[in-house]
Amino acid sequence: MHSTRAIGDYYLHSNIFGSHFQSQQAVAPVSLLGDIQRYDMKKMILTVLSLFALQGCNRIDSLLWQPKMTPKQWCESMPCVELFSSGLTLTQPTSTLLIYFLGGLWLWVGWRFSRTGNGQKSRRWWAIAMTLGGFAAIAAGTSYQAFGFELKCADREFCTWTSWWEIAYLALQMCSVNAMLAGVAYACTTGPMRRLMLAYAAMTTVVYCSVTAIGTLLPNKFMISFEMLVLFSTPALTTCFVINGWRYFEHKTNKDKVLLGAWGIMFGTNVLYFAYLLLGYTQTLWSKGFWFSANDVLHVLMLVWVWYVGTAVVRVLDDADPQSVATNISL
């Protein structure tokens, strides 16, 4: 009904203003119908996406800890304190301070890269990477540590397994890793090799975010887990390690030596984190009244890594010189 009226109005308008519009009468109604159809299609797509998003919000709440954990058991398994008589429960106070400090350090390093960018694309991408990593750390700390009880246990019979803060952390961290890969591509490669790395970074970002989105809709624990993040990010970090390792072995450049040190610290951090986690030291220490979790191990070692990036990598990083073929990797 709306379409017919719009077309009728068009013809009335054409007749009033005379023959000047005669040549457009056959085309404009078709164009107008097309515009209306595109508008209706856009509304339909947005409506469907909104329904999917709302459905996903509900579905991740159906993922519970296994075995099921009550709010009381949650606070027996880790430190919980009331926050300044506000009625809010703060989880893992010392871990909260540690992760928020780490997030702030990421942001500071990102600012350092951006402040000294000098038009260098490699530095711009590392600034993006460190900034995204900082926001990722803050999002993670909000749900895994600080307000985990409030987000996943408060007013519930059983605690949920994850929250949207954690989903945001996973997506931001993956984007951060691929921004680092883009930074290394500009710093250490040229030609087709650089384009291949940039395409891979873009592709894996889209694929991972899609997997995460699907994981929230199904819902599926593994698809929105830290382990899935590690599976997706490891190839990018390994590629950086191999490129800088090969360049340093062949040419002994200082830039590659420093970057190689960054990847070495990163891999060592993950090995120690998983070792501490699998050996169960968190529970052993907590049974004796001392809290130092596997995440704390990860965050302490990541403080070392971020500080190294902010004091060593920031000094040597620059774009690869296209003329210096000998020290650049290209296909």
VOGU-3710 file (C-alpha; in Angstrom, 3 decimals, decimal comma):
1> mhstraigdy> 0,000/0,000/0,000  2,841/2,375/0,906  4,662/1,582/-2,400  1,544/2,170/-4,566  0,860/5,500/-2,922  4,448/6,647/-3,408  4,367/5,768/-7,122  1,009/7,549/-7,575  2,415/10,674/-5,937  5,308/10,539/-8,363
11> ylhsnifgsh> 3,034/10,470/-11,430  0,891/13,303/-10,057  4,044/15,357/-9,513  5,179/14,655/-13,102  1,876/15,701/-14,648  1,786/18,990/-12,728  5,243/20,055/-13,852  4,772/19,091/-17,501  6,732/17,380/-20,202  10,175/18,196/-18,743
21> fqsqqavapv> 9,883/15,021/-16,685  8,386/12,762/-19,347  11,680/10,988/-20,092  12,073/9,984/-16,423  8,576/8,551/-15,870  9,473/5,027/-16,973  12,629/4,810/-14,859  11,848/6,582/-11,587  9,039/4,269/-10,355  11,339/1,262/-10,792
31> sllgdiqryd> 14,117/3,071/-8,944  11,737/4,048/-6,184  10,527/0,482/-5,804  14,138/-0,669/-5,623  14,916/1,855/-2,887  11,898/0,720/-0,870  12,831/-2,939/-1,282  16,439/-2,269/-0,209  15,187/-0,332/2,806  12,840/-3,167/3,800
41> mkkmiltvls> 15,637/-5,721/3,320  17,979/-3,664/5,495  15,334/-3,487/8,222  14,814/-7,234/8,019  18,554/-7,984/8,260  18,999/-5,639/11,239  15,986/-7,213/12,936  17,351/-10,736/12,447  20,796/-9,717/13,721  19,220/-8,056/16,759
51> lfalqgcnri> 17,256/-11,202/17,535  20,413/-13,290/17,240  22,275/-10,914/19,574  19,494/-11,000/22,162  19,311/-14,775/21,896  23,090/-14,985/22,402  22,863/-12,793/25,516  20,472/-15,296/27,039  22,288/-18,400/25,889  25,698/-17,800/27,438
61> dsllwqpkmt> 23,945/-17,630/30,809  23,014/-21,278/30,289  26,707/-22,251/30,429  27,368/-23,231/34,041  30,484/-24,301/35,890  30,940/-28,078/35,895  30,445/-29,434/38,431  27,818/-26,839/39,307  28,980/-24,165/41,736  26,792/-22,150/44,106
71> pkqwcesmpc> 27,645/-18,544/45,042  28,774/-19,794/48,461  31,113/-22,343/46,888  32,469/-19,636/44,563  33,644/-17,546/47,499  35,052/-20,615/49,221  37,204/-21,338/46,166  38,787/-17,859/46,007  39,047/-14,628/48,047  35,854/-12,536/48,207
81> velfssgltl> 35,454/-9,268/50,125  32,726/-6,642/50,354  33,691/-3,471/48,491  33,619/-0,471/50,861  30,342/-1,518/52,544  28,575/-1,106/49,192  27,045/-4,553/49,158  29,148/-5,414/46,096  31,442/-8,425/46,313  35,000/-7,942/45,068
91> tqptstlliy> 36,666/-11,159/43,940  40,417/-11,757/44,207  41,438/-8,250/45,406  45,189/-8,689/44,887  44,667/-10,251/41,459  42,357/-7,372/40,557  45,020/-4,778/41,340  47,556/-6,761/39,331  45,443/-7,124/36,169  44,252/-3,504/36,182
101> flgglwlwvg> 47,842/-2,340/36,580  48,801/-4,588/33,670  46,011/-3,101/31,557  47,221/0,401/32,360  50,761/-0,574/31,381  49,555/-1,910/28,020  47,808/1,412/27,378  50,903/3,391/28,380  53,057/1,437/25,920  50,441/1,959/23,212
111> wrfsrtgngq> 50,628/5,687/23,911  54,423/5,582/23,654  54,253/3,954/20,220  51,657/6,445/18,979  53,572/9,432/20,378  56,721/8,406/18,502  55,014/7,087/15,367  56,661/9,493/12,917  54,493/8,129/10,101  55,851/4,602/10,544
121> ksrrwwaiam> 53,153/2,013/9,840  54,876/-0,609/11,973  54,758/1,690/15,000  51,144/2,629/14,267  50,105/-1,043/14,272  52,009/-1,740/17,481  50,266/1,274/19,057  46,938/-0,248/18,046  48,008/-3,663/19,323  49,064/-2,413/22,737
131> tlggfaaiaa> 45,988/-0,218/23,127  43,647/-3,099/22,274  45,627/-5,324/24,629  45,151/-2,812/27,420  41,385/-2,722/26,999  41,383/-6,525/26,727  43,218/-6,834/30,050  40,766/-4,472/31,756  37,787/-6,400/30,367  39,319/-9,687/31,489
141> gtsyqafgfe> 40,092/-8,368/34,959  36,553/-7,105/35,384  35,024/-10,565/34,891  37,739/-13,105/35,734  38,776/-11,196/38,844  37,181/-7,990/40,201  33,452/-8,444/39,642  33,315/-12,108/38,727  30,953/-12,859/41,585  28,587/-10,019/40,703
151> lkcadrefct> 28,560/-10,884/37,004  28,319/-14,665/37,274  26,975/-15,588/40,705  24,932/-12,809/42,329  21,205/-13,580/42,560  21,699/-16,967/40,901  21,278/-20,484/42,177  24,373/-21,613/40,298  27,256/-19,540/38,920  27,574/-19,108/35,174
161> wtswweiayl> 30,770/-20,008/33,361  31,417/-16,785/31,448  30,159/-13,239/30,809  30,128/-10,715/27,988  33,171/-9,008/29,527  35,114/-12,198/28,838  33,786/-12,409/25,285  34,961/-8,821/24,741  38,375/-9,744/26,162  38,769/-12,657/23,740
171> alqmcsvnam> 37,873/-10,563/20,681  40,063/-7,608/21,705  43,039/-9,836/22,483  42,832/-11,591/19,120  42,688/-8,236/17,348  45,711/-7,152/19,386  47,747/-10,197/18,339  46,954/-9,683/14,665  47,803/-5,983/14,934  51,237/-7,062/16,204
181> lagvayactt> 51,538/-9,373/13,197  50,743/-6,430/10,910  53,377/-4,380/12,731  56,018/-7,056/12,155  54,937/-7,316/8,508  55,666/-3,613/8,011  58,872/-3,756/10,067  60,484/-6,862/8,603  58,985/-7,803/5,225  58,226/-6,285/1,829
191> gpmrrlmlay> 56,344/-7,153/-1,317  54,125/-10,251/-1,582  55,252/-11,572/1,803  54,006/-8,440/3,531  50,701/-8,581/1,668  50,309/-12,249/2,591  50,876/-11,525/6,284  48,467/-8,596/6,270  45,821/-10,689/4,520  46,318/-13,508/7,030
201> aamttvvycs> 45,972/-11,084/9,939  42,731/-9,682/8,540  41,335/-13,119/7,679  42,047/-14,717/11,063  40,571/-11,717/12,863  37,307/-12,109/10,947  37,270/-15,907/11,307  38,028/-15,843/15,033  35,404/-13,188/15,781  32,904/-15,224/13,743
211> vtaigtllpn> 33,759/-18,388/15,666  33,375/-16,511/18,946  30,007/-15,072/17,859  28,759/-18,528/16,868  30,062/-19,906/20,153  27,880/-17,443/22,069  24,804/-18,423/20,050  25,094/-22,211/20,263  26,445/-21,852/23,057  29,742/-23,783/23,020
221> kfmisfemlv> 32,354/-23,515/25,778  35,382/-24,400/23,688  34,571/-21,857/20,983  34,613/-19,039/23,571  37,477/-20,373/25,683  40,995/-19,113/26,341  42,268/-22,325/24,740  40,580/-21,408/21,450  42,215/-17,979/21,648  45,602/-19,666/22,097
231> lfstpalttc> 44,978/-21,930/19,084  44,194/-18,956/16,860  46,938/-16,648/18,132  49,824/-19,142/18,240  50,385/-19,252/14,426  50,664/-15,450/14,276  53,151/-15,311/17,154  55,085/-18,250/15,718  55,295/-16,480/12,356  56,762/-13,409/14,054
241> fvingwryfe> 59,270/-15,573/15,930  60,365/-17,377/12,737  60,729/-14,169/10,714  62,773/-12,363/13,351  64,773/-15,501/14,107  65,680/-16,023/10,460  66,599/-12,379/9,924  68,758/-12,301/13,034  70,483/-15,572/12,102  71,269/-14,235/8,632
251> hktnkdkvll> 72,034/-10,567/9,318  72,408/-10,047/13,097  70,249/-6,912/13,040  69,506/-5,264/16,395  65,805/-4,826/15,577  65,391/-8,565/15,067  67,372/-9,349/18,202  65,064/-7,183/20,299  61,890/-8,544/18,696  63,180/-12,081/19,093
261> gawgimfgtn> 63,570/-11,383/22,791  59,917/-10,246/22,960  58,647/-13,466/21,398  60,910/-15,538/23,650  59,420/-13,897/26,751  55,905/-14,404/25,350  56,371/-18,129/24,731  58,084/-18,636/28,085  55,184/-16,872/29,796  52,619/-19,229/28,258
271> vlyfaylllg> 54,660/-22,331/29,104  54,959/-21,322/32,757  51,275/-20,374/32,924  50,064/-23,745/31,667  52,592/-25,600/33,849  51,363/-23,791/36,971  47,749/-24,388/35,951  48,133/-28,104/35,266  50,145/-28,735/38,438  47,283/-27,296/40,493
281> ytqtlwskgf> 49,382/-24,904/42,581  46,511/-22,395/42,810  44,355/-24,760/44,859  47,302/-26,042/46,876  48,297/-22,549/48,007  44,699/-21,446/48,623  44,140/-24,436/50,908  46,905/-22,917/53,039  45,305/-19,457/52,996  47,548/-17,908/50,329
291> wfsandvlhv> 46,115/-16,747/47,000  48,321/-16,768/43,923  46,551/-18,176/40,900  47,717/-19,342/37,484  46,311/-16,074/36,106  48,539/-14,186/38,545  51,546/-16,061/37,164  50,452/-15,093/33,652  49,941/-11,445/34,596  53,215/-11,044/36,482
301> lmlvwvwyvg> 55,140/-12,450/33,527  53,113/-10,339/31,101  54,151/-7,271/33,102  57,734/-8,210/32,230  56,799/-8,615/28,564  54,873/-5,347/28,307  57,654/-3,439/30,064  60,188/-4,967/27,666  58,084/-3,903/24,680  57,646/-0,410/26,097
311> tavvrvldda> 61,343/0,107/26,832  63,191/-2,013/24,249  60,969/-2,677/21,226  59,708/0,911/21,136  63,288/2,128/20,655  64,189/0,001/17,627  60,968/-0,551/15,695  60,724/1,068/12,271  59,418/0,220/8,820  61,450/-2,054/6,581
321> dpqsvatnis> 63,455/-0,208/3,940  62,231/-1,452/0,537  65,695/-0,763/-0,892  67,425/-2,976/1,663  66,486/-6,272/0,025  69,195/-8,212/1,861  67,597/-7,835/5,310  63,926/-8,018/4,310  61,851/-11,126/3,695  59,907/-11,138/0,444
331> l> 58,441/-13,847/-1,760
//
